[in-house]
Amino acid sequence: MIFDFEESVGVWFDYPGGGRVQLRVPTVEDYLRIEKESNENRPYLHEVEGKQPQILNYKIPDQAKASALLDDCTILAWEDFFDKNEKPIPCNAKTKTALMRMKDSTFRDFVNEKLKALGIAEKAEKEESEKNSDPSQSGKPA
């Protein structure tokens, strides 16, 4: 089995109507980091009659923050995106979130569709790689 520890650099997609977007599928590490950064731990005193009180943590999730962090790690870059005054839109966390939250869902739908396609392609590539590395599937004696 071959393991690739290099981080995905993303894939460029032409955006309908002009421009292009570089996207990547989030990793398990990304999801763990997002969960950690978007949950607030609040301690509380847990008391049960007849037992010692305990200080426990209660996680308070911030879905908006988690979503913004996910947008930031999956959208790597874009080119030739302009605002209504024809000024280039910088690709940063704030503008990624703004584009993903617009009332017009065209950009959000595009990103979600391409991320789904990337996920399917990565899964197929992994399965093919595993199949090719399995000596019992090659037709050759092991």
PyMOL commands that set and color helices and strands:
alter all, ss='L'
color gray80, all
select helices_A, chain A and resi 28-38+63-74+93-100+106-133+135-137
alter helices_A, ss='H'
color red, helices_A
select strands_A, chain A and resi 11-14+20-23+39-46+54-61+75-79
alter strands_A, ss='S'
color yellow, strands_A
deselect
rebuild
show_as cartoon
